[in-house]
Amino acid sequence: MKRWIVAITGASGSSYGRRLIQVILENFNDIGLDIITSDAALRVIREEEGLKISSGSRTLAALIPELQTTITIDSRFTWHSCEDIGATIASGSVQVEGMVICPCSMNTLAAIAHGISANLIQRAADVTIKEGRHLILVPRETPLSPIHLENMLRLARLGAVIAPAMPGFYHRPGSLAELIDMQVMKILDQMGLQTNLASRWKQQ
């Protein structure tokens, strides 16, 4: 089974990361996930989405209550503490396809760009880069300062994909959920996972 790391940091837009996890678990039976959430991410999830998740309640039902939990899905899902720098995914010897950070805070992006590994999210991203694996970052900030832009350019030159949370409108979304799905579909495209969550562009 192929595995991906998905991290959620404290940037606004935790709904993107939660929806990404849900879609993968519901639609790709051959993909396993290692999930990391920062404490700031848990706070954002509580404040933006009203989910009562604490650092001690790392269960699939707590993170994705919309998901119909099954034994099969549970076996494909591992939730790591951001402080657990001894977790399996902190080592390059553990085989994963790559890592997605969604959303990615500017603090996390800056740390990765400068080789800092102060927590598991940063360490796993550092390992992803050094092993030459896929690293997909979904920054969510506006406006962007020159520092933010320089850090993104630095990482892009190292091979990371910078996929800002900028959903399109050409599919004429009728709800917030449809806007989220457009962004999630773009991320899945970068992961090599084909879906049709939103209407793709068709020449008129």
Secondary structure as GFF3:
##gff-version 3
##sequence-region A 1 204
A	DSSP	beta_strand	2	8	.	.	.	ID=ss1
A	DSSP	alpha_helix	14	27	.	.	.	ID=ss2
A	DSSP	beta_strand	31	37	.	.	.	ID=ss3
A	DSSP	alpha_helix	39	49	.	.	.	ID=ss4
A	DSSP	alpha_helix	60	63	.	.	.	ID=ss5
A	DSSP	alpha_helix	71	74	.	.	.	ID=ss6
A	DSSP	beta_strand	77	81	.	.	.	ID=ss7
A	DSSP	three_ten_helix	88	90	.	.	.	ID=ss8
A	DSSP	beta_strand	98	104	.	.	.	ID=ss9
A	DSSP	alpha_helix	106	113	.	.	.	ID=ss10
A	DSSP	alpha_helix	120	130	.	.	.	ID=ss11
A	DSSP	beta_strand	134	139	.	.	.	ID=ss12
A	DSSP	alpha_helix	146	157	.	.	.	ID=ss13
A	DSSP	beta_strand	161	162	.	.	.	ID=ss14
A	DSSP	alpha_helix	176	191	.	.	.	ID=ss15
###
